[in-house]
Amino acid sequence: MTIQIAPLAALLIVVGYVVGFSVFKYTARTHGALGRGDLGTSIVSGAAVATLLALLLAPGFGQSPAPATPAPAPVVSTR
């Protein structure tokens, strides 16, 4: 079974991961040697960045395409 991921979705996953990891490392440095990084903030910031990028780069990302409307039947005059 092959799972295909769209390139934009893969980009969003990678960017969200990098932002979350960066926030985690930054909060670990600011708390000092005794503290650990803030895991909740890093997850939320990564998810927020990925969501905003999805909305900005691809409106309608993740939604199914709208069904095509059928063309109207031509009107034939019988006069």
TIPA-859567 format. One line per field, with one value per residue (C-alpha): residue number from 1; residue in one letter; y, z, x. Coordinates in nm, 4 decimals. Each point is the difference from the previous one (the first is absolute). Layout:
% TIPA-859567
pos: c(NUM | ...) $
code: c(A | ...) $
v: c(Y | ...) $
w: c(Z | ...) $
u: c(X | ...) $
//
This chain:
% TIPA-859567
pos: c(1 | 2 | 3 | 4 | 5 | 6 | 7 | 8 | 9 | 10 | 11 | 12 | 13 | 14 | 15 | 16 | 17 | 18 | 19 | 20 | 21 | 22 | 23 | 24 | 25 | 26 | 27 | 28 | 29 | 30 | 31 | 32 | 33 | 34 | 35 | 36 | 37 | 38 | 39 | 40 | 41 | 42 | 43 | 44 | 45 | 46 | 47 | 48 | 49 | 50 | 51 | 52 | 53 | 54 | 55 | 56 | 57 | 58 | 59 | 60 | 61 | 62 | 63 | 64 | 65 | 66 | 67 | 68 | 69 | 70 | 71 | 72 | 73 | 74 | 75 | 76 | 77 | 78 | 79) $
code: c(M | T | I | Q | I | A | P | L | A | A | L | L | I | V | V | G | Y | V | V | G | F | S | V | F | K | Y | T | A | R | T | H | G | A | L | G | R | G | D | L | G | T | S | I | V | S | G | A | A | V | A | T | L | L | A | L | L | L | A | P | G | F | G | Q | S | P | A | P | A | T | P | A | P | A | P | V | V | S | T | R) $
v: c(0.0000 | 0.3354 | 0.3198 | 0.3135 | 0.3360 | 0.3193 | 0.2118 | 0.2942 | -0.2200 | -0.1352 | 0.3553 | 0.1024 | -0.2985 | 0.0777 | 0.3737 | -0.0672 | -0.2468 | 0.2403 | 0.2884 | -0.2173 | -0.1369 | 0.3501 | 0.1289 | -0.2991 | 0.0607 | 0.3748 | -0.0575 | -0.2576 | 0.2598 | 0.2717 | -0.2202 | -0.0677 | -0.3224 | -0.1246 | 0.0485 | -0.1834 | 0.1453 | 0.0843 | -0.2889 | 0.1410 | 0.3303 | -0.1712 | -0.2248 | 0.2868 | 0.2286 | -0.2707 | -0.0799 | 0.3693 | 0.0689 | -0.3054 | 0.1007 | 0.3593 | -0.1101 | -0.2395 | 0.2785 | 0.2477 | -0.2280 | -0.2059 | 0.1283 | -0.3043 | -0.2273 | -0.3379 | 0.0464 | -0.2085 | 0.1786 | 0.1369 | -0.2202 | 0.1176 | 0.1510 | -0.1487 | 0.2262 | 0.1149 | -0.1818 | 0.1970 | 0.1454 | -0.1235 | 0.1958 | -0.2104 | 0.2798) $
w: c(0.0000 | -0.1010 | 0.1766 | -0.2027 | 0.1731 | -0.1988 | -0.0135 | 0.1672 | 0.2864 | 0.0479 | 0.0025 | 0.2641 | 0.2179 | -0.0213 | 0.0669 | 0.2942 | 0.1466 | -0.0387 | 0.1601 | 0.2881 | 0.0608 | -0.0109 | 0.2537 | 0.2248 | -0.0100 | 0.0589 | 0.3061 | 0.1320 | -0.0145 | 0.1696 | 0.2942 | 0.0921 | 0.0848 | 0.2359 | -0.2370 | -0.3067 | -0.3130 | -0.0172 | -0.1959 | -0.0186 | -0.1466 | -0.2553 | -0.1206 | -0.0219 | -0.1825 | -0.2524 | -0.0675 | -0.0294 | -0.2514 | -0.2087 | 0.0034 | -0.0998 | -0.2817 | -0.1266 | -0.0027 | -0.1695 | -0.2567 | -0.1083 | 0.0604 | 0.0267 | 0.1017 | 0.1145 | -0.1399 | -0.2751 | -0.3315 | -0.0753 | -0.2255 | -0.3575 | -0.0926 | -0.3157 | -0.2992 | -0.0746 | -0.2795 | -0.3236 | -0.0821 | -0.3340 | -0.1743 | -0.1744 | -0.2071) $
u: c(0.0000 | 0.1430 | -0.0944 | 0.0541 | 0.0374 | -0.0430 | 0.3165 | -0.1742 | -0.1164 | 0.3522 | 0.1360 | -0.2535 | 0.0907 | 0.3711 | -0.0424 | -0.2334 | 0.2495 | 0.2936 | -0.1905 | -0.1186 | 0.3485 | 0.1495 | -0.2533 | 0.0692 | 0.3761 | -0.0458 | -0.2199 | 0.2469 | 0.2804 | -0.2058 | -0.1021 | 0.3608 | 0.1770 | -0.2708 | -0.2941 | -0.1133 | -0.1538 | -0.3674 | -0.1489 | -0.3529 | 0.1122 | 0.2204 | -0.2835 | -0.2471 | 0.2425 | 0.0927 | -0.3650 | -0.0892 | 0.2771 | -0.0938 | -0.3678 | 0.0709 | 0.2279 | -0.2664 | -0.2574 | 0.2328 | 0.1624 | -0.2980 | -0.3515 | -0.2242 | 0.2904 | -0.1294 | -0.3483 | -0.1472 | -0.0455 | -0.3447 | -0.2113 | -0.0225 | -0.3331 | -0.1513 | -0.0322 | -0.3534 | -0.1762 | -0.0177 | -0.3378 | -0.1331 | -0.2716 | -0.2663 | -0.1578) $
//
